[in-house]
Amino acid sequence: MIIKKFLNSISISPYTIILIFLAFLAGLFKEIIVITIIIIFHEFGHFICLYKYKWNIKKIIIYPFGGITNIDDEIDKPLNEEFLITLFGPLFQEILFIIIFCLYLFHVIDEYIFILFKNYNFTILIFNLLPILPLDGSKLLNVFINKIFNFRLSYFLNIIISSISLLMFFTIFKNDTSYYIIIVFLLYQIIYYYKNRYIIFNRFILEKRLRNNKYIKYKKINNVKRMYRNKRHLFKTKDRYITEKEYIKSRF
């Protein structure tokens, strides 16, 4: 049942279809199959955790260099859930490699296929852990900085770190034009996150106003811009502290 839901959630990017077609024409059939299996297995790891925690999955888009899972859910979801969901992608990728290694040891697959899996698995894993939006590395970073800083500052820090990391990535691979499509895609994602910063922040505030906050820890603040994820807030007024619902209602 879970596999059926996973497959129904998958959407193949037109760029992926074009690349697969070109790969077949170039005789790179095995290579494209190996990459696709790694990406799908990686996304299945994310999906299992998302399914377990009942996050609302919109769709999973498969790109030539990885997958992106679109979520239509609350922003203020538990950070520990987000951490495990993000971690399960790379974890499943390594489980796949162990399976392939065992198949190679028992001579089920030949050495060439094993080397393909080893090389592509390592490349995709390292690339995906880079702290650049929307890669898993940026999501893991986002969990840690949201533990320390408020939501608004964490959002900006993630954009700044992503921009610096992408610049470094471009500096390293600027002479290799094959990476330019990936660089443009990542740049577009960073710009998208930046352009939607006010929409995301306002949605975060609206969630605090409309939804019941079940988090235990309290944070005393005096400005909505300092609101945290996974916390309740008490806002300081002239003579007393009021709840976040009361404060947001009075201000907005």
Secondary structure, DSSP 8 states (H G I E B T S, - for coil): -HHHHHHHHEEE-HHHHHHHHHHHHTT-HHHHHHHHHHHHHHHHHHHHHHHHTT--EEEEEEETTEEEEEE-S-SS--HHHHHHHHHHHHHHHHHHHHHHHHHHHTTSS-HHHHHHHHHHHHHHHHHHTSS-TTSHHHHHHHHHHHHHS-HHHHHHHHHHHHHHHHHHHHHHHTT-GGGHHHHHHHHHHHHHHHHTHHHHHHHHHHHHHHS------EEEES-GGG--TT-EEEEE-SS-EEEHHHHHHHH-
